[in-house]
Structures are given as structure tokens and as C-alpha cells.
Amino acid sequence: MGAKMRCEADSQGAAAGFFRRNRTRAAARDRADIMLILGIDPGYAIVGYGLVEYQNNRFRTVDYGAITTPAGMPFPQRLQIIYRETQALLENYHPQAMAVEKLYFQNNQKTAIDVAQARGVVLLAAQLQQVEIFEYTPLQVKSSVVGYGQAVKKQVQEMTRVLLHLDSIPKPDDTADALAIAICHAHSSGSLMNRLKQYQ
């Protein structure tokens, strides 16, 4: 076998091992009542994402970062990048839920429309993977993370860092926002589960 073929085989084997490990972890989460949430802060230049595990009112940060697209690239290609990268996150980690920030009115209508299109391909990726989608307003996120709906961005970011036991606030801001959205869903779904348990 040639060196190139061996390299490709090794790469494919490593990828298969990665996917097997993540499927095993997904099955273990289902058995242990652990929820893995993918938080998304939508955009077209930067899409922040954060993966958080939640169990018994405790958080564990799994992964976070940002999907970025070049400013000079044709817009349909930027949407394609966002879709493919989101799809890869979903396939790699198998989250039970995706939490996304709701769009709110902006003065720049062109920007709002472009963000809406980028948000649409993110939602499509989740829908095709049969991942349940939840939407939250900025007010809901602030209230859930900080306990105060009029909190400023720095307060939300710092509380996000504290809740996830991080050494520093994640950068860019879009990533920190995505983690906050994931925390918001964890708190919201946790409250619902606790209420349901009371009636069982």
C-alpha cells in the first residue's frame, strides 16, 4: 500500500473512531439523563457556538468556538460554509437540543435579512439531523443567566464564565453569547423537568 493510501486509511480510521466515541457518549448521556445543548448565536460573518452538558444543575463545557466566513466571498458561498460547519458540529457531537437566539428588529434591514438567511441554514441543519430547536430572546437569556433582564453584555459574559468554570471569557463575543444561550435553555428545560417530576 502506498504512503498516500496508508495516510488516507489512517485518516479514515481516526475519523471513524472519533464518530464511534461520540455516538457512545451520546448513548451514555441518554442513559444518565445528561443533556447536551448546542447554543448558537447566529450571524453571517461570525456564528458563535457553544456545546454544554447539563446534569443535576451542573454544567460541563464540551466545546465552543466560531464559524467565520470571509467578507469578500459571495453570500451564497458564505451560507454554504455556515451550513456545512453547523452540520459537522451536529454529526460530531449529537446534541439533544439546539438553542438559538431569536431575531429582533434592527435599524439596518439589510443586515437583519442577511442574519435571518444565515440563521435559516443553521436551523435547516438541525432540522435535517432531527435535533430539537428552541428559541430565546435576549431578554430571556439575560434573565436566565444573570437573573436580571436589563443586564449588560459584560455581566452576562462574566456570569457565563462563572457558571461554566472557565478561566476567562470566551472570545469572540459571539462565542460567549452562544454559551449563554445554551445555559438559558438548560435552566428553562431543567425547570420544566423538575415541574414534570412533581406530577409523576
Buried (B, 14 or more C-beta within 10 A) or exposed (E): EEEEEEEEEEEEEEEEEEEEEBEEBBEEBEEEEBBBBBBBBBBBBBBBBBBBBBBEEEBEBBEBBBBBBEEEEEEEEBBBBBBEBBBEBBEBBBBBBBBBBBBEEEEEEEEBEBBEBBBBBBBBBBEEBEBEBBBBBBEBBBBBBBEEEEBEEEBBBBBBBEBBEBEEBBEEBBBBBBBBBBBBBBBBBBEEEEEEEEEE
